[in-house]
Amino acid sequence: MQKVRDYLIEKDIKPSQQRIAVMKYLWEHPCHPSANDIYEALHPDMPTLSLTTVYNTLNLLAEKGAILSIQTGDRMCHYDGDMSPHLHLYCTECGRIIDMSVEDTSFFSKEAAIIHFEILDTQILIKGHCAECAKKEKIK
């Protein structure tokens, strides 16, 4: 719990009980949940927690660079507490988001430097079919 509190303070976020709970959930559940998923998971233990509070907390965490906000095009935002360099593979069939590690992201900086562009954030979302859904498609 102290690790979460320290992380929020480092990101200039006041560590309220709700913010700590949301951040802790994202670290413990790397499944790219939606705000509703997080609310449903936390509400039984925090009956005063509202969905609005979860949305506001997620927006603040993303704005401060504590988490990633992932737009998949399915009109739902997903969230990721893993701030290490990685790609997201999004299955357009089942909606699953899979992390794919990236060893070297320096190519972004090198290419951007050529056109004098300062990178503030990099997110890559690759759309396709996960192995399970691809297998189902071949069976049809």
Backbone torsions as a table, in degrees:
resi	resn	phi	psi	omega
1	MET	NA	-37.8	179.8
2	GLN	-65.4	-34.9	178.8
3	LYS	-61.8	-41.9	179.2
4	VAL	-66.0	-46.1	179.4
5	ARG	-57.8	-47.2	179.8
6	ASP	-62.4	-40.0	179.7
7	TYR	-63.2	-44.1	179.6
8	LEU	-63.5	-43.4	179.0
9	ILE	-62.2	-41.6	177.6
10	GLU	-58.7	-33.8	-179.7
11	LYS	-89.6	9.5	178.8
12	ASP	64.2	42.3	178.9
13	ILE	-120.6	125.9	177.3
14	LYS	-64.5	122.7	-174.2
15	PRO	-81.9	80.1	175.2
16	SER	-76.1	167.0	179.8
17	GLN	-58.2	-42.4	-178.7
18	GLN	-67.7	-42.9	-179.6
19	ARG	-65.8	-40.3	177.3
20	ILE	-62.7	-44.2	-178.4
21	ALA	-63.0	-43.0	-179.5
22	VAL	-66.4	-45.8	-179.7
23	MET	-63.7	-43.7	179.1
24	LYS	-61.0	-42.6	178.8
25	TYR	-60.0	-45.0	-179.5
26	LEU	-63.6	-38.4	177.6
27	TRP	-68.2	-36.0	-176.7
28	GLU	-86.0	-14.5	-177.7
29	HIS	-129.6	81.2	-176.9
30	PRO	-78.2	44.1	-176.2
31	CYS	-102.8	9.5	179.3
32	HIS	59.1	58.1	-177.0
33	PRO	-72.4	161.8	172.8
34	SER	-89.4	171.7	177.3
35	ALA	-60.7	-40.1	-180.0
36	ASN	-63.9	-40.7	177.7
37	ASP	-59.1	-44.2	-178.5
38	ILE	-66.4	-44.7	178.2
39	TYR	-58.1	-49.1	-179.0
40	GLU	-60.1	-36.0	-179.2
41	ALA	-74.8	-37.8	-174.9
42	LEU	-89.5	-28.2	-174.1
43	HIS	-56.8	-41.0	-179.9
44	PRO	-57.6	-35.1	178.9
45	ASP	-91.4	-13.5	179.7
46	MET	-132.5	74.7	-174.0
47	PRO	-60.9	-19.7	178.9
48	THR	-86.1	-6.3	179.3
49	LEU	-70.4	132.5	177.3
50	SER	-108.8	159.7	176.8
51	LEU	-63.5	-35.7	177.8
52	THR	-61.2	-41.9	178.3
53	THR	-62.5	-40.1	178.8
54	VAL	-63.5	-47.1	178.4
55	TYR	-59.7	-46.9	-179.5
56	ASN	-62.9	-39.7	179.0
57	THR	-65.2	-46.4	179.8
58	LEU	-62.3	-41.8	178.5
59	ASN	-63.0	-41.9	178.6
60	LEU	-65.5	-45.5	179.9
61	LEU	-60.6	-41.0	179.0
62	ALA	-68.7	-43.2	-179.9
63	GLU	-60.7	-35.8	-178.1
64	LYS	-87.0	-1.0	178.2
65	GLY	78.9	22.0	179.4
66	ALA	-87.6	-24.9	179.2
67	ILE	-141.3	168.8	174.5
68	LEU	-102.9	140.7	173.4
69	SER	-106.7	121.9	-174.0
70	ILE	-111.7	117.7	176.7
71	GLN	-97.1	116.8	-176.4
72	THR	-99.8	-11.6	-177.2
73	GLY	94.4	-1.7	178.8
74	ASP	-92.9	18.1	179.8
75	ARG	67.0	12.7	177.4
76	MET	-126.4	139.7	178.8
77	CYS	-96.3	138.9	177.1
78	HIS	-116.1	158.1	-173.9
79	TYR	-128.6	148.4	-176.0
80	ASP	-136.9	124.3	178.3
81	GLY	-88.1	-3.9	179.8
82	ASP	-87.3	109.4	-177.2
83	MET	-97.2	7.8	176.3
84	SER	-72.8	155.8	179.8
85	PRO	-62.5	121.2	176.5
86	HIS	-162.2	162.2	177.5
87	LEU	-100.7	163.3	173.8
88	HIS	-118.9	128.8	174.9
89	LEU	-103.2	120.4	-176.0
90	TYR	-111.3	120.8	178.0
91	CYS	-84.2	117.7	-178.3
92	THR	-74.9	-10.9	178.1
93	GLU	-86.1	-56.8	-174.8
94	CYS	-100.6	-11.2	178.2
95	GLY	84.1	3.6	-179.3
96	ARG	-70.5	142.4	175.8
97	ILE	-116.4	126.6	-176.5
98	ILE	-116.0	134.1	176.3
99	ASP	-80.8	141.5	174.9
100	MET	-131.8	118.4	-176.4
101	SER	-70.6	152.4	179.2
102	VAL	-126.2	122.7	-178.1
103	GLU	-72.2	-41.7	-173.3
104	ASP	-134.3	114.3	177.9
105	THR	-106.1	9.2	-177.1
106	SER	-64.5	-20.8	179.5
107	PHE	-61.9	-30.0	176.6
108	PHE	-61.9	-49.1	-178.2
109	SER	-64.0	-41.2	-178.6
110	LYS	-63.8	-45.4	-179.4
111	GLU	-67.5	-39.5	-179.5
112	ALA	-67.4	-35.4	-179.8
113	ALA	-62.5	-32.7	-179.5
114	ILE	-60.8	-38.0	-179.1
115	ILE	-103.3	16.5	177.1
116	HIS	55.3	51.3	-179.7
117	PHE	-115.1	126.7	179.3
118	GLU	-90.3	118.1	179.6
119	ILE	-82.3	126.7	176.5
120	LEU	-101.5	-29.3	-177.3
121	ASP	-159.1	147.0	176.3
122	THR	-132.8	124.7	174.4
123	GLN	-136.4	131.8	177.8
124	ILE	-122.6	125.0	178.1
125	LEU	-117.9	117.9	179.4
126	ILE	-106.1	123.0	-178.2
127	LYS	-98.1	142.6	178.9
128	GLY	177.8	-149.3	179.1
129	HIS	-122.3	133.4	176.1
130	CYS	-68.6	167.8	-176.7
131	ALA	-56.9	-41.7	-179.2
132	GLU	-63.5	-47.7	-179.0
133	CYS	-69.4	-36.7	177.6
134	ALA	-62.7	-38.9	178.5
135	LYS	-64.3	-42.1	178.4
136	LYS	-62.4	-41.1	179.8
137	GLU	-61.7	-38.9	-179.0
138	LYS	-70.0	-28.8	-179.7
139	ILE	-72.4	-34.0	-176.3
140	LYS	-63.2	NA	NA
